[in-house]
């Protein structure tokens, strides 16, 4: 990040990970809340990645099953 307005950077972080709860008065409490939110986001991303890999694997298996049923012409058939 380039030097700039600290408020702008804080605003961007709040947009990305959510603004701290009003009951979090100190910076340490806010950091703890943000850390917990980051852990939640990381878990969500990991779960989504696993789901995408599983779906890709399922699609690949379906394509391989279809490919096994396709009859390709033999070279001798062109001669």
PyMOL Python script that loads the backbone (N, CA, C, O; Angstrom):
from pymol import cmd

cmd.read_pdbstr("""\
ATOM      1  N   UNK A   1       0.834  -1.169   0.000  1.00  0.00           N
ATOM      2  CA  UNK A   1       0.000   0.000   0.000  1.00  0.00           C
ATOM      3  C   UNK A   1       0.883   1.237   0.000  1.00  0.00           C
ATOM      4  O   UNK A   1       1.908   1.281   0.680  1.00  0.00           O
ATOM      5  N   UNK A   2       0.487   2.214  -0.747  1.00  0.00           N
ATOM      6  CA  UNK A   2       1.249   3.457  -0.755  1.00  0.00           C
ATOM      7  C   UNK A   2       0.800   4.326   0.399  1.00  0.00           C
ATOM      8  O   UNK A   2      -0.287   4.157   0.952  1.00  0.00           O
ATOM      9  N   UNK A   3       1.679   5.274   0.750  1.00  0.00           N
ATOM     10  CA  UNK A   3       1.310   6.200   1.820  1.00  0.00           C
ATOM     11  C   UNK A   3       0.059   6.954   1.412  1.00  0.00           C
ATOM     12  O   UNK A   3      -0.108   7.324   0.250  1.00  0.00           O
ATOM     13  N   UNK A   4      -0.795   7.171   2.357  1.00  0.00           N
ATOM     14  CA  UNK A   4      -2.023   7.896   2.066  1.00  0.00           C
ATOM     15  C   UNK A   4      -2.771   8.155   3.345  1.00  0.00           C
ATOM     16  O   UNK A   4      -2.222   8.071   4.444  1.00  0.00           O
ATOM     17  N   UNK A   5      -4.005   8.464   3.182  1.00  0.00           N
ATOM     18  CA  UNK A   5      -4.846   8.779   4.319  1.00  0.00           C
ATOM     19  C   UNK A   5      -5.119   7.518   5.129  1.00  0.00           C
ATOM     20  O   UNK A   5      -5.643   6.538   4.599  1.00  0.00           O
ATOM     21  N   UNK A   6      -4.763   7.540   6.414  1.00  0.00           N
ATOM     22  CA  UNK A   6      -4.973   6.381   7.283  1.00  0.00           C
ATOM     23  C   UNK A   6      -6.449   6.018   7.355  1.00  0.00           C
ATOM     24  O   UNK A   6      -6.799   4.838   7.374  1.00  0.00           O
ATOM     25  N   UNK A   7      -7.307   7.018   7.393  1.00  0.00           N
ATOM     26  CA  UNK A   7      -8.747   6.764   7.439  1.00  0.00           C
ATOM     27  C   UNK A   7      -9.226   5.990   6.228  1.00  0.00           C
ATOM     28  O   UNK A   7     -10.108   5.138   6.337  1.00  0.00           O
ATOM     29  N   UNK A   8      -8.641   6.287   5.064  1.00  0.00           N
ATOM     30  CA  UNK A   8      -9.007   5.571   3.843  1.00  0.00           C
ATOM     31  C   UNK A   8      -8.606   4.104   3.944  1.00  0.00           C
ATOM     32  O   UNK A   8      -9.376   3.219   3.570  1.00  0.00           O
ATOM     33  N   UNK A   9      -7.398   3.846   4.450  1.00  0.00           N
ATOM     34  CA  UNK A   9      -6.931   2.468   4.604  1.00  0.00           C
ATOM     35  C   UNK A   9      -7.793   1.713   5.604  1.00  0.00           C
ATOM     36  O   UNK A   9      -8.129   0.548   5.390  1.00  0.00           O
ATOM     37  N   UNK A  10      -8.151   2.382   6.698  1.00  0.00           N
ATOM     38  CA  UNK A  10      -9.018   1.748   7.694  1.00  0.00           C
ATOM     39  C   UNK A  10     -10.367   1.437   7.067  1.00  0.00           C
ATOM     40  O   UNK A  10     -10.929   0.366   7.300  1.00  0.00           O
ATOM     41  N   UNK A  11     -10.888   2.362   6.276  1.00  0.00           N
ATOM     42  CA  UNK A  11     -12.166   2.136   5.596  1.00  0.00           C
ATOM     43  C   UNK A  11     -12.117   0.940   4.672  1.00  0.00           C
ATOM     44  O   UNK A  11     -13.065   0.156   4.618  1.00  0.00           O
ATOM     45  N   UNK A  12     -11.022   0.790   3.943  1.00  0.00           N
ATOM     46  CA  UNK A  12     -10.866  -0.362   3.049  1.00  0.00           C
ATOM     47  C   UNK A  12     -10.851  -1.653   3.853  1.00  0.00           C
ATOM     48  O   UNK A  12     -11.516  -2.623   3.488  1.00  0.00           O
ATOM     49  N   UNK A  13     -10.092  -1.670   4.954  1.00  0.00           N
ATOM     50  CA  UNK A  13     -10.058  -2.866   5.799  1.00  0.00           C
ATOM     51  C   UNK A  13     -11.428  -3.176   6.377  1.00  0.00           C
ATOM     52  O   UNK A  13     -11.826  -4.339   6.445  1.00  0.00           O
ATOM     53  N   UNK A  14     -12.151  -2.145   6.793  1.00  0.00           N
ATOM     54  CA  UNK A  14     -13.489  -2.375   7.331  1.00  0.00           C
ATOM     55  C   UNK A  14     -14.401  -2.970   6.272  1.00  0.00           C
ATOM     56  O   UNK A  14     -15.212  -3.845   6.576  1.00  0.00           O
ATOM     57  N   UNK A  15     -14.280  -2.503   5.022  1.00  0.00           N
ATOM     58  CA  UNK A  15     -15.078  -3.067   3.938  1.00  0.00           C
ATOM     59  C   UNK A  15     -14.738  -4.529   3.714  1.00  0.00           C
ATOM     60  O   UNK A  15     -15.621  -5.349   3.462  1.00  0.00           O
ATOM     61  N   UNK A  16     -13.448  -4.855   3.808  1.00  0.00           N
ATOM     62  CA  UNK A  16     -13.012  -6.222   3.539  1.00  0.00           C
ATOM     63  C   UNK A  16     -13.363  -7.189   4.658  1.00  0.00           C
ATOM     64  O   UNK A  16     -13.811  -8.305   4.392  1.00  0.00           O
ATOM     65  N   UNK A  17     -13.167  -6.780   5.900  1.00  0.00           N
ATOM     66  CA  UNK A  17     -13.350  -7.730   7.001  1.00  0.00           C
ATOM     67  C   UNK A  17     -14.431  -7.316   7.977  1.00  0.00           C
ATOM     68  O   UNK A  17     -14.643  -7.986   8.988  1.00  0.00           O
ATOM     69  N   UNK A  18     -15.109  -6.236   7.695  1.00  0.00           N
ATOM     70  CA  UNK A  18     -16.195  -5.807   8.559  1.00  0.00           C
ATOM     71  C   UNK A  18     -15.721  -4.848   9.631  1.00  0.00           C
ATOM     72  O   UNK A  18     -14.632  -4.990  10.187  1.00  0.00           O
ATOM     73  N   UNK A  19     -16.550  -3.888   9.900  1.00  0.00           N
ATOM     74  CA  UNK A  19     -16.221  -2.912  10.936  1.00  0.00           C
ATOM     75  C   UNK A  19     -16.293  -3.573  12.301  1.00  0.00           C
ATOM     76  O   UNK A  19     -17.104  -4.475  12.508  1.00  0.00           O
ATOM     77  N   UNK A  20     -15.459  -3.138  13.232  1.00  0.00           N
ATOM     78  CA  UNK A  20     -15.500  -3.741  14.565  1.00  0.00           C
ATOM     79  C   UNK A  20     -16.806  -3.416  15.277  1.00  0.00           C
ATOM     80  O   UNK A  20     -17.437  -2.394  15.008  1.00  0.00           O
ATOM     81  N   UNK A  21     -17.193  -4.283  16.169  1.00  0.00           N
ATOM     82  CA  UNK A  21     -18.408  -4.067  16.946  1.00  0.00           C
ATOM     83  C   UNK A  21     -18.237  -2.833  17.822  1.00  0.00           C
ATOM     84  O   UNK A  21     -17.124  -2.489  18.220  1.00  0.00           O
ATOM     85  N   UNK A  22     -19.338  -2.181  18.114  1.00  0.00           N
ATOM     86  CA  UNK A  22     -19.281  -0.951  18.909  1.00  0.00           C
ATOM     87  C   UNK A  22     -18.746  -1.201  20.309  1.00  0.00           C
ATOM     88  O   UNK A  22     -18.155  -0.306  20.915  1.00  0.00           O
ATOM     89  N   UNK A  23     -18.945  -2.407  20.832  1.00  0.00           N
ATOM     90  CA  UNK A  23     -18.473  -2.691  22.188  1.00  0.00           C
ATOM     91  C   UNK A  23     -16.958  -2.871  22.255  1.00  0.00           C
ATOM     92  O   UNK A  23     -16.396  -2.948  23.347  1.00  0.00           O
ATOM     93  N   UNK A  24     -16.294  -2.939  21.106  1.00  0.00           N
ATOM     94  CA  UNK A  24     -14.836  -3.076  21.091  1.00  0.00           C
ATOM     95  C   UNK A  24     -14.234  -1.676  21.143  1.00  0.00           C
ATOM     96  O   UNK A  24     -14.117  -1.000  20.120  1.00  0.00           O
ATOM     97  N   UNK A  25     -13.863  -1.260  22.319  1.00  0.00           N
ATOM     98  CA  UNK A  25     -13.389   0.102  22.488  1.00  0.00           C
ATOM     99  C   UNK A  25     -11.913   0.279  22.232  1.00  0.00           C
ATOM    100  O   UNK A  25     -11.507   1.294  21.667  1.00  0.00           O
ATOM    101  N   UNK A  26     -11.104  -0.672  22.627  1.00  0.00           N
ATOM    102  CA  UNK A  26      -9.661  -0.506  22.478  1.00  0.00           C
ATOM    103  C   UNK A  26      -9.193  -1.093  21.158  1.00  0.00           C
ATOM    104  O   UNK A  26      -9.873  -1.919  20.550  1.00  0.00           O
ATOM    105  N   UNK A  27      -8.036  -0.657  20.734  1.00  0.00           N
ATOM    106  CA  UNK A  27      -7.464  -1.207  19.504  1.00  0.00           C
ATOM    107  C   UNK A  27      -7.209  -2.699  19.642  1.00  0.00           C
ATOM    108  O   UNK A  27      -7.380  -3.448  18.680  1.00  0.00           O
ATOM    109  N   UNK A  28      -6.802  -3.138  20.826  1.00  0.00           N
ATOM    110  CA  UNK A  28      -6.550  -4.568  21.040  1.00  0.00           C
ATOM    111  C   UNK A  28      -7.839  -5.365  20.873  1.00  0.00           C
ATOM    112  O   UNK A  28      -7.831  -6.437  20.269  1.00  0.00           O
ATOM    113  N   UNK A  29      -8.944  -4.849  21.404  1.00  0.00           N
ATOM    114  CA  UNK A  29     -10.223  -5.547  21.257  1.00  0.00           C
ATOM    115  C   UNK A  29     -10.655  -5.571  19.794  1.00  0.00           C
ATOM    116  O   UNK A  29     -11.159  -6.582  19.303  1.00  0.00           O
ATOM    117  N   UNK A  30     -10.455  -4.450  19.102  1.00  0.00           N
ATOM    118  CA  UNK A  30     -10.801  -4.399  17.684  1.00  0.00           C
ATOM    119  C   UNK A  30      -9.939  -5.370  16.889  1.00  0.00           C
ATOM    120  O   UNK A  30     -10.438  -6.062  16.001  1.00  0.00           O
ATOM    121  N   UNK A  31      -8.648  -5.424  17.201  1.00  0.00           N
ATOM    122  CA  UNK A  31      -7.746  -6.347  16.507  1.00  0.00           C
ATOM    123  C   UNK A  31      -8.170  -7.789  16.741  1.00  0.00           C
ATOM    124  O   UNK A  31      -8.113  -8.614  15.829  1.00  0.00           O
ATOM    125  N   UNK A  32      -8.593  -8.091  17.952  1.00  0.00           N
ATOM    126  CA  UNK A  32      -9.043  -9.450  18.262  1.00  0.00           C
ATOM    127  C   UNK A  32     -10.290  -9.803  17.454  1.00  0.00           C
ATOM    128  O   UNK A  32     -10.402 -10.911  16.928  1.00  0.00           O
ATOM    129  N   UNK A  33     -11.226  -8.860  17.360  1.00  0.00           N
ATOM    130  CA  UNK A  33     -12.430  -9.103  16.561  1.00  0.00           C
ATOM    131  C   UNK A  33     -12.084  -9.279  15.092  1.00  0.00           C
ATOM    132  O   UNK A  33     -12.629 -10.157  14.423  1.00  0.00           O
ATOM    133  N   UNK A  34     -11.173  -8.439  14.584  1.00  0.00           N
ATOM    134  CA  UNK A  34     -10.760  -8.568  13.188  1.00  0.00           C
ATOM    135  C   UNK A  34     -10.057  -9.903  12.959  1.00  0.00           C
ATOM    136  O   UNK A  34     -10.277 -10.547  11.933  1.00  0.00           O
ATOM    137  N   UNK A  35      -9.229 -10.320  13.884  1.00  0.00           N
ATOM    138  CA  UNK A  35      -8.533 -11.603  13.751  1.00  0.00           C
ATOM    139  C   UNK A  35      -9.530 -12.748  13.673  1.00  0.00           C
ATOM    140  O   UNK A  35      -9.380 -13.656  12.856  1.00  0.00           O
ATOM    141  N   UNK A  36     -10.542 -12.703  14.520  1.00  0.00           N
ATOM    142  CA  UNK A  36     -11.565 -13.750  14.495  1.00  0.00           C
ATOM    143  C   UNK A  36     -12.295 -13.743  13.161  1.00  0.00           C
ATOM    144  O   UNK A  36     -12.592 -14.805  12.614  1.00  0.00           O
ATOM    145  N   UNK A  37     -12.586 -12.561  12.632  1.00  0.00           N
ATOM    146  CA  UNK A  37     -13.283 -12.458  11.343  1.00  0.00           C
ATOM    147  C   UNK A  37     -12.392 -12.981  10.218  1.00  0.00           C
ATOM    148  O   UNK A  37     -12.872 -13.662   9.312  1.00  0.00           O
ATOM    149  N   UNK A  38     -11.109 -12.669  10.271  1.00  0.00           N
ATOM    150  CA  UNK A  38     -10.185 -13.164   9.247  1.00  0.00           C
ATOM    151  C   UNK A  38     -10.127 -14.688   9.273  1.00  0.00           C
ATOM    152  O   UNK A  38     -10.078 -15.321   8.218  1.00  0.00           O
ATOM    153  N   UNK A  39     -10.133 -15.282  10.455  1.00  0.00           N
ATOM    154  CA  UNK A  39     -10.145 -16.745  10.574  1.00  0.00           C
ATOM    155  C   UNK A  39     -11.413 -17.305   9.938  1.00  0.00           C
ATOM    156  O   UNK A  39     -11.357 -18.311   9.231  1.00  0.00           O
ATOM    157  N   UNK A  40     -12.559 -16.661  10.182  1.00  0.00           N
ATOM    158  CA  UNK A  40     -13.817 -17.111   9.580  1.00  0.00           C
ATOM    159  C   UNK A  40     -13.757 -17.031   8.058  1.00  0.00           C
ATOM    160  O   UNK A  40     -14.184 -17.952   7.362  1.00  0.00           O
ATOM    161  N   UNK A  41     -13.219 -15.912   7.546  1.00  0.00           N
ATOM    162  CA  UNK A  41     -13.105 -15.743   6.095  1.00  0.00           C
ATOM    163  C   UNK A  41     -12.173 -16.796   5.510  1.00  0.00           C
ATOM    164  O   UNK A  41     -12.468 -17.368   4.461  1.00  0.00           O
ATOM    165  N   UNK A  42     -11.056 -17.056   6.175  1.00  0.00           N
ATOM    166  CA  UNK A  42     -10.109 -18.068   5.704  1.00  0.00           C
ATOM    167  C   UNK A  42     -10.767 -19.441   5.639  1.00  0.00           C
ATOM    168  O   UNK A  42     -10.578 -20.169   4.665  1.00  0.00           O
ATOM    169  N   UNK A  43     -11.535 -19.803   6.659  1.00  0.00           N
ATOM    170  CA  UNK A  43     -12.221 -21.091   6.674  1.00  0.00           C
ATOM    171  C   UNK A  43     -13.240 -21.164   5.543  1.00  0.00           C
ATOM    172  O   UNK A  43     -13.357 -22.193   4.876  1.00  0.00           O
ATOM    173  N   UNK A  44     -13.978 -20.078   5.325  1.00  0.00           N
ATOM    174  CA  UNK A  44     -14.964 -20.040   4.247  1.00  0.00           C
ATOM    175  C   UNK A  44     -14.289 -20.228   2.894  1.00  0.00           C
ATOM    176  O   UNK A  44     -14.778 -20.981   2.051  1.00  0.00           O
ATOM    177  N   UNK A  45     -13.164 -19.544   2.686  1.00  0.00           N
ATOM    178  CA  UNK A  45     -12.434 -19.679   1.425  1.00  0.00           C
ATOM    179  C   UNK A  45     -11.924 -21.107   1.260  1.00  0.00           C
ATOM    180  O   UNK A  45     -12.027 -21.678   0.175  1.00  0.00           O
ATOM    181  N   UNK A  46     -11.377 -21.686   2.319  1.00  0.00           N
ATOM    182  CA  UNK A  46     -10.874 -23.063   2.254  1.00  0.00           C
ATOM    183  C   UNK A  46     -11.996 -24.038   1.931  1.00  0.00           C
ATOM    184  O   UNK A  46     -11.823 -24.940   1.111  1.00  0.00           O
ATOM    185  N   UNK A  47     -13.149 -23.858   2.574  1.00  0.00           N
ATOM    186  CA  UNK A  47     -14.295 -24.725   2.301  1.00  0.00           C
ATOM    187  C   UNK A  47     -14.744 -24.588   0.852  1.00  0.00           C
ATOM    188  O   UNK A  47     -15.059 -25.583   0.199  1.00  0.00           O
ATOM    189  N   UNK A  48     -14.773 -23.352   0.347  1.00  0.00           N
ATOM    190  CA  UNK A  48     -15.182 -23.134  -1.037  1.00  0.00           C
ATOM    191  C   UNK A  48     -14.183 -23.747  -2.012  1.00  0.00           C
ATOM    192  O   UNK A  48     -14.579 -24.306  -3.035  1.00  0.00           O
ATOM    193  N   UNK A  49     -12.884 -23.646  -1.700  1.00  0.00           N
ATOM    194  CA  UNK A  49     -11.879 -24.249  -2.570  1.00  0.00           C
ATOM    195  C   UNK A  49     -12.042 -25.764  -2.604  1.00  0.00           C
ATOM    196  O   UNK A  49     -11.948 -26.375  -3.669  1.00  0.00           O
ATOM    197  N   UNK A  50     -12.284 -26.372  -1.445  1.00  0.00           N
ATOM    198  CA  UNK A  50     -12.482 -27.816  -1.393  1.00  0.00           C
ATOM    199  C   UNK A  50     -13.711 -28.203  -2.202  1.00  0.00           C
ATOM    200  O   UNK A  50     -13.687 -29.194  -2.931  1.00  0.00           O
ATOM    201  N   UNK A  51     -14.781 -27.431  -2.080  1.00  0.00           N
ATOM    202  CA  UNK A  51     -15.999 -27.704  -2.833  1.00  0.00           C
ATOM    203  C   UNK A  51     -15.737 -27.606  -4.333  1.00  0.00           C
ATOM    204  O   UNK A  51     -16.228 -28.434  -5.100  1.00  0.00           O
ATOM    205  N   UNK A  52     -14.963 -26.595  -4.763  1.00  0.00           N
ATOM    206  CA  UNK A  52     -14.661 -26.447  -6.183  1.00  0.00           C
ATOM    207  C   UNK A  52     -13.821 -27.614  -6.685  1.00  0.00           C
ATOM    208  O   UNK A  52     -14.047 -28.101  -7.793  1.00  0.00           O
ATOM    209  N   UNK A  53     -12.860 -28.068  -5.896  1.00  0.00           N
ATOM    210  CA  UNK A  53     -12.034 -29.211  -6.293  1.00  0.00           C
ATOM    211  C   UNK A  53     -12.898 -30.464  -6.404  1.00  0.00           C
ATOM    212  O   UNK A  53     -12.750 -31.238  -7.350  1.00  0.00           O
ATOM    213  N   UNK A  54     -13.791 -30.666  -5.452  1.00  0.00           N
ATOM    214  CA  UNK A  54     -14.689 -31.822  -5.501  1.00  0.00           C
ATOM    215  C   UNK A  54     -15.583 -31.770  -6.739  1.00  0.00           C
ATOM    216  O   UNK A  54     -15.786 -32.785  -7.405  1.00  0.00           O
ATOM    217  N   UNK A  55     -16.114 -30.589  -7.045  1.00  0.00           N
ATOM    218  CA  UNK A  55     -16.981 -30.450  -8.224  1.00  0.00           C
ATOM    219  C   UNK A  55     -16.190 -30.680  -9.505  1.00  0.00           C
ATOM    220  O   UNK A  55     -16.689 -31.315 -10.434  1.00  0.00           O
ATOM    221  N   UNK A  56     -14.953 -30.166  -9.565  1.00  0.00           N
ATOM    222  CA  UNK A  56     -14.102 -30.387 -10.726  1.00  0.00           C
ATOM    223  C   UNK A  56     -13.841 -31.877 -10.905  1.00  0.00           C
ATOM    224  O   UNK A  56     -13.913 -32.395 -12.019  1.00  0.00           O
ATOM    225  N   UNK A  57     -13.539 -32.561  -9.809  1.00  0.00           N
ATOM    226  CA  UNK A  57     -13.278 -33.998  -9.864  1.00  0.00           C
ATOM    227  C   UNK A  57     -14.515 -34.745 -10.366  1.00  0.00           C
ATOM    228  O   UNK A  57     -14.394 -35.647 -11.194  1.00  0.00           O
ATOM    229  N   UNK A  58     -15.690 -34.384  -9.881  1.00  0.00           N
ATOM    230  CA  UNK A  58     -16.925 -35.024 -10.340  1.00  0.00           C
ATOM    231  C   UNK A  58     -17.141 -34.804 -11.833  1.00  0.00           C
ATOM    232  O   UNK A  58     -17.505 -35.732 -12.555  1.00  0.00           O
ATOM    233  N   UNK A  59     -16.916 -33.567 -12.295  1.00  0.00           N
ATOM    234  CA  UNK A  59     -17.078 -33.272 -13.726  1.00  0.00           C
ATOM    235  C   UNK A  59     -16.076 -34.056 -14.564  1.00  0.00           C
ATOM    236  O   UNK A  59     -16.417 -34.566 -15.631  1.00  0.00           O
ATOM    237  N   UNK A  60     -14.853 -34.149 -14.085  1.00  0.00           N
ATOM    238  CA  UNK A  60     -13.829 -34.902 -14.805  1.00  0.00           C
ATOM    239  C   UNK A  60     -14.215 -36.370 -14.915  1.00  0.00           C
ATOM    240  O   UNK A  60     -14.048 -36.978 -15.973  1.00  0.00           O
ATOM    241  N   UNK A  61     -14.729 -36.945 -13.834  1.00  0.00           N
ATOM    242  CA  UNK A  61     -15.165 -38.341 -13.863  1.00  0.00           C
ATOM    243  C   UNK A  61     -16.305 -38.534 -14.864  1.00  0.00           C
ATOM    244  O   UNK A  61     -16.342 -39.538 -15.574  1.00  0.00           O
ATOM    245  N   UNK A  62     -17.226 -37.585 -14.924  1.00  0.00           N
ATOM    246  CA  UNK A  62     -18.324 -37.675 -15.885  1.00  0.00           C
ATOM    247  C   UNK A  62     -17.803 -37.593 -17.315  1.00  0.00           C
ATOM    248  O   UNK A  62     -18.255 -38.337 -18.186  1.00  0.00           O
ATOM    249  N   UNK A  63     -16.852 -36.691 -17.559  1.00  0.00           N
ATOM    250  CA  UNK A  63     -16.271 -36.576 -18.901  1.00  0.00           C
ATOM    251  C   UNK A  63     -15.527 -37.841 -19.299  1.00  0.00           C
ATOM    252  O   UNK A  63     -15.619 -38.279 -20.446  1.00  0.00           O
ATOM    253  N   UNK A  64     -14.796 -38.428 -18.369  1.00  0.00           N
ATOM    254  CA  UNK A  64     -14.086 -39.672 -18.673  1.00  0.00           C
ATOM    255  C   UNK A  64     -15.062 -40.803 -18.963  1.00  0.00           C
ATOM    256  O   UNK A  64     -14.804 -41.636 -19.832  1.00  0.00           O
ATOM    257  N   UNK A  65     -16.173 -40.843 -18.250  1.00  0.00           N
ATOM    258  CA  UNK A  65     -17.187 -41.871 -18.499  1.00  0.00           C
ATOM    259  C   UNK A  65     -17.799 -41.692 -19.884  1.00  0.00           C
ATOM    260  O   UNK A  65     -18.056 -42.674 -20.579  1.00  0.00           O
ATOM    261  N   UNK A  66     -18.032 -40.453 -20.286  1.00  0.00           N
ATOM    262  CA  UNK A  66     -18.568 -40.191 -21.626  1.00  0.00           C
ATOM    263  C   UNK A  66     -17.535 -40.559 -22.677  1.00  0.00           C
ATOM    264  O   UNK A  66     -17.880 -41.161 -23.694  1.00  0.00           O
ATOM    265  N   UNK A  67     -16.279 -40.211 -22.452  1.00  0.00           N
ATOM    266  CA  UNK A  67     -15.218 -40.500 -23.419  1.00  0.00           C
ATOM    267  C   UNK A  67     -15.059 -41.998 -23.643  1.00  0.00           C
ATOM    268  O   UNK A  67     -14.709 -42.424 -24.744  1.00  0.00           O
ATOM    269  N   UNK A  68     -15.311 -42.799 -22.617  1.00  0.00           N
ATOM    270  CA  UNK A  68     -15.208 -44.253 -22.778  1.00  0.00           C
ATOM    271  C   UNK A  68     -16.273 -44.794 -23.718  1.00  0.00           C
ATOM    272  O   UNK A  68     -16.079 -45.844 -24.330  1.00  0.00           O
ATOM    273  N   UNK A  69     -17.389 -44.098 -23.845  1.00  0.00           N
ATOM    274  CA  UNK A  69     -18.478 -44.575 -24.704  1.00  0.00           C
ATOM    275  C   UNK A  69     -18.359 -44.081 -26.139  1.00  0.00           C
ATOM    276  O   UNK A  69     -19.070 -44.564 -27.020  1.00  0.00           O
ATOM    277  N   UNK A  70     -17.468 -43.125 -26.385  1.00  0.00           N
ATOM    278  CA  UNK A  70     -17.306 -42.577 -27.729  1.00  0.00           C
ATOM    279  C   UNK A  70     -16.456 -43.534 -28.545  1.00  0.00           C
ATOM    280  O   UNK A  70     -15.410 -44.000 -28.094  1.00  0.00           O
ATOM    281  N   UNK A  71     -16.921 -43.818 -29.752  1.00  0.00           N
ATOM    282  CA  UNK A  71     -16.155 -44.684 -30.648  1.00  0.00           C
ATOM    283  C   UNK A  71     -15.413 -43.802 -31.643  1.00  0.00           C
ATOM    284  O   UNK A  71     -16.025 -43.066 -32.416  1.00  0.00           O
ATOM    285  N   UNK A  72     -14.100 -43.886 -31.612  1.00  0.00           N
ATOM    286  CA  UNK A  72     -13.281 -43.115 -32.525  1.00  0.00           C
ATOM    287  C   UNK A  72     -12.967 -43.973 -33.744  1.00  0.00           C
ATOM    288  O   UNK A  72     -12.779 -45.183 -33.615  1.00  0.00           O
ATOM    289  N   UNK A  73     -12.909 -43.359 -34.934  1.00  0.00           N
ATOM    290  CA  UNK A  73     -12.579 -44.141 -36.129  1.00  0.00           C
ATOM    291  C   UNK A  73     -11.140 -44.651 -36.065  1.00  0.00           C
ATOM    292  O   UNK A  73     -10.249 -44.006 -35.513  1.00  0.00           O
ATOM    293  N   UNK A  74     -10.952 -45.822 -36.646  1.00  0.00           N
ATOM    294  CA  UNK A  74      -9.608 -46.387 -36.708  1.00  0.00           C
ATOM    295  C   UNK A  74      -8.910 -45.850 -37.948  1.00  0.00           C
ATOM    296  O   UNK A  74      -9.562 -45.425 -38.903  1.00  0.00           O
ATOM    297  N   UNK A  75      -7.591 -45.870 -37.930  1.00  0.00           N
ATOM    298  CA  UNK A  75      -6.818 -45.380 -39.074  1.00  0.00           C
ATOM    299  C   UNK A  75      -7.155 -46.192 -40.318  1.00  0.00           C
ATOM    300  O   UNK A  75      -7.202 -45.652 -41.423  1.00  0.00           O
ATOM    301  N   UNK A  76      -7.386 -47.473 -40.139  1.00  0.00           N
ATOM    302  CA  UNK A  76      -7.698 -48.330 -41.287  1.00  0.00           C
ATOM    303  C   UNK A  76      -8.995 -47.912 -41.968  1.00  0.00           C
ATOM    304  O   UNK A  76      -9.175 -48.169 -43.159  1.00  0.00           O
ATOM    305  N   UNK A  77      -9.890 -47.280 -41.241  1.00  0.00           N
ATOM    306  CA  UNK A  77     -11.166 -46.868 -41.820  1.00  0.00           C
ATOM    307  C   UNK A  77     -10.998 -45.732 -42.821  1.00  0.00           C
ATOM    308  O   UNK A  77     -11.910 -45.477 -43.608  1.00  0.00           O
ATOM    309  N   UNK A  78      -9.852 -45.038 -42.815  1.00  0.00           N
ATOM    310  CA  UNK A  78      -9.630 -43.928 -43.731  1.00  0.00           C
ATOM    311  C   UNK A  78      -8.921 -44.369 -45.008  1.00  0.00           C
ATOM    312  O   UNK A  78      -8.829 -43.591 -45.958  1.00  0.00           O
ATOM    313  N   UNK A  79      -8.436 -45.562 -45.046  1.00  0.00           N
ATOM    314  CA  UNK A  79      -7.613 -46.002 -46.153  1.00  0.00           C
ATOM    315  C   UNK A  79      -8.345 -46.585 -47.241  1.00  0.00           C
ATOM    316  O   UNK A  79      -7.748 -46.995 -48.237  1.00  0.00           O
TER     317      UNK A  79
END
""", "prot")
cmd.dss("prot")
cmd.show_as("cartoon", "prot")
cmd.util.cbc("prot")
cmd.orient("prot")
